[in-house]
Amino acid sequence: MWVAGGSRLVGSDGVEYHRVGPLEREEVERLLTLGELDAVHVECGAGITEWVQAADARRLWLDIERDFCDVEGWRPPPGAPGTLPYEAHLRRSADGHHVIVFSNE
């Protein structure tokens, strides 16, 4: 479940993940090299479109990194007015499990 504005992230197992803080590109790359964190793709207006295990987290990153918020001169794709670039945030569950969330809302 994803609530508009990113206020709540709940996994399919019912575990809620709370926002720790934003991540810059370098931090995303470093965390992905550890191979330990799941990644979540949240598409503006569509909620969670993909939640992948650590083994697929780099693939998910490579799918969206060209639209990351630090890309100079970034523009929304044609026919998608109002689209925002992606941001990354680290979230943590009460049991200490972390996920990286990529969202463009």
C-alpha positions as CSV (number, residue, x, y, z in Angstrom):
1,M,0.0,0.0,0.0
2,W,1.2,3.5,-0.8
3,V,-0.7,6.5,0.5
4,A,-0.5,9.7,-1.6
5,G,2.4,11.9,-0.6
6,G,4.4,8.9,0.5
7,S,3.2,9.0,4.1
8,R,2.8,5.2,4.5
9,L,4.6,2.3,2.9
10,V,3.3,-1.1,3.8
11,G,4.7,-4.4,2.4
12,S,2.6,-7.3,1.3
13,D,3.3,-9.0,4.6
14,G,1.7,-6.0,6.5
15,V,5.0,-4.6,7.7
16,E,5.1,-0.8,7.7
17,Y,8.3,1.1,6.6
18,H,8.9,4.6,8.0
19,R,10.9,7.2,6.2
20,V,14.5,7.6,7.3
21,G,15.6,10.2,4.8
22,P,16.4,11.2,1.2
23,L,19.2,9.5,-0.7
24,E,21.5,11.1,-3.3
25,R,22.8,9.2,-6.3
26,E,26.1,8.3,-4.7
27,E,24.3,6.9,-1.7
28,V,21.9,4.8,-3.8
29,E,24.9,3.4,-5.8
30,R,26.7,2.5,-2.5
31,L,23.7,0.9,-0.9
32,L,23.0,-1.2,-4.1
33,T,26.5,-2.6,-4.1
34,L,25.8,-4.2,-0.7
35,G,23.1,-6.3,-2.4
36,E,21.0,-6.4,0.8
37,L,18.1,-3.9,0.2
38,D,14.8,-4.4,-1.5
39,A,13.7,-1.6,-3.8
40,V,10.3,-0.1,-4.4
41,H,9.1,1.8,-7.5
42,V,6.3,4.2,-6.8
43,E,4.9,5.8,-9.9
44,C,3.0,9.2,-9.6
45,G,-0.7,8.5,-9.4
46,A,-0.3,4.7,-9.7
47,G,1.1,3.8,-6.2
48,I,3.6,0.9,-6.0
49,T,4.2,-0.4,-9.4
50,E,7.1,-2.8,-8.4
51,W,8.6,-4.1,-5.2
52,V,11.7,-6.1,-5.9
53,Q,14.1,-8.2,-3.8
54,A,17.7,-7.1,-3.3
55,A,18.8,-9.3,-6.3
56,D,16.7,-7.1,-8.7
57,A,17.2,-3.7,-7.0
58,R,20.0,-2.7,-9.4
59,R,17.9,-3.5,-12.4
60,L,15.1,-1.3,-11.0
61,W,17.6,1.5,-10.4
62,L,19.0,1.3,-13.9
63,D,15.4,1.5,-15.3
64,I,14.8,4.9,-13.6
65,E,18.2,6.5,-13.0
66,R,18.1,8.5,-16.2
67,D,15.1,10.2,-14.8
68,F,16.7,10.8,-11.3
69,C,16.3,14.3,-9.8
70,D,20.0,15.2,-10.3
71,V,20.0,14.9,-14.1
72,E,20.8,18.3,-15.4
73,G,18.3,19.6,-18.0
74,W,15.8,16.7,-17.2
75,R,12.4,17.1,-18.9
76,P,9.3,14.9,-18.6
77,P,8.8,12.4,-21.4
78,P,6.6,13.7,-24.3
79,G,2.9,13.3,-23.6
80,A,3.4,13.2,-19.8
81,P,2.8,16.7,-18.6
82,G,3.3,17.3,-14.9
83,T,5.6,14.3,-14.5
84,L,8.4,14.8,-11.9
85,P,11.9,13.4,-11.8
86,Y,12.5,10.4,-9.4
87,E,13.8,10.8,-5.9
88,A,15.1,8.1,-3.6
89,H,14.4,7.6,0.0
90,L,15.5,5.1,2.6
91,R,12.7,3.5,4.7
92,R,13.0,1.3,7.7
93,S,10.7,-1.2,9.4
94,A,10.4,-1.6,13.2
95,D,12.5,-4.8,12.9
96,G,15.3,-3.0,11.2
97,H,14.8,-4.0,7.6
98,H,15.5,-1.2,5.1
99,V,14.2,-0.6,1.6
100,I,15.0,2.0,-1.0
101,V,12.0,3.8,-2.5
102,F,12.2,5.4,-5.9
103,S,9.2,7.8,-6.5
104,N,8.2,10.6,-8.8
105,E,5.4,12.2,-6.8
